[in-house]
Each structure stands twice: as C-alpha cells, then as structure tokens.
Amino acid sequence: MLDKLINLTFNDIAGWSSIISLVISIISLVLIGSLRAKIIEQKRKARLRQLFEDVRRIPNDALPLTTATRSKLLSLARNLPKGWLCHFSAKSKAAWDIHKAIKSEDIASIHEGIEDWISHSEDL
C-alpha cells in the first residue's frame, strides 16, 4: 500500500514537472523571439541611418545618376515602408514622398523627404 502511495506521488510530481517544463520552454521561446526582433529592428535602423547619410552626400545637381547612386536610391526605397495603407501618419506620408522622388530621380526632393522622415522619427 505504501509503495502504491509513493508511486502515485512520484507520478504526480513527474506529471507536474513536465507541465512546468513546458511552460518554461514556451516562455523562453517568446523571450528569445522578442530579443531577436529587437536585434533585427536595431540593425534595420542602423541600415537606414547609413543609407540616409550616403544619400545626403549626393549633390543636388548629380544628373545623370551613376549606377552607384541608383543602387543607393533603390536600396533606400527597399528599406522604407511602402503600401496603400501608408497614408495615415506623417511619417508614412514622408516615406511615400521619398518613394515618388526616387522614381522621378529628383535628388532635392529626396533630400527634403529624408529630412521630413527624420523629423518624424525620434529614434533615428
């Protein structure tokens, strides 16, 4: 009788410990995922800062555009948000204007759009 009681207790302890282990694993996966997302976000911000500095160095009268300049502008366009739902905030409208300026290859408008974007982005 005592063996059955001890066995039952060990089985209960083993069951609860596996449930606790599952909860701890899920919590650690969530924390690792949020840390990974923060690292990616910081890398994207650093990339945008670098692209902004590179594009700011392009003179306003740099026409025709070289392949290096076009590649920087296309990289900037890829890294800025784009879509039809981008008209709800001032920051999104600035990104939309930068995309339009890149398509028209208007360097002065791109510079102004970058300044607008930075003024709406406190964390850059």
Disulfide bonds with the S-S distance in Angstrom:
none
